[in-house]
Amino acid sequence: MQLEIITPDKKVFEGEVSEASFPGASGSFQVLNNHAPIVSALAKGAVSFTAKEGGKQSLIVEGGVVEVKNNVIVVLAEKILG
């Protein structure tokens, strides 16, 4: 799957991942390959993912929105903390 994490200032990450986990507004959830299309609000918390190059990574987001469609995940984060 392709993952893009974008803030208003810059593109934070772009690359292939095998899985990703998000702090959804109604609870955390994980996205795997061929996930059903979804759009979800994000709460403050950790966005973690396993990159094909770089292994397990994690970022703390202030909030935002995630869209999953056709094995492409786009995260529009309000702010990356830390």
Buried (B, 14 or more C-beta within 10 A) or exposed (E): BEBBBBBEEEEBBEBEBEBBBBBBEEEBBEBEEEBEEBEBEBBEBEBBBBBEEEEEBEBBBBBBBBBBEEBEBBBBBBEBEE
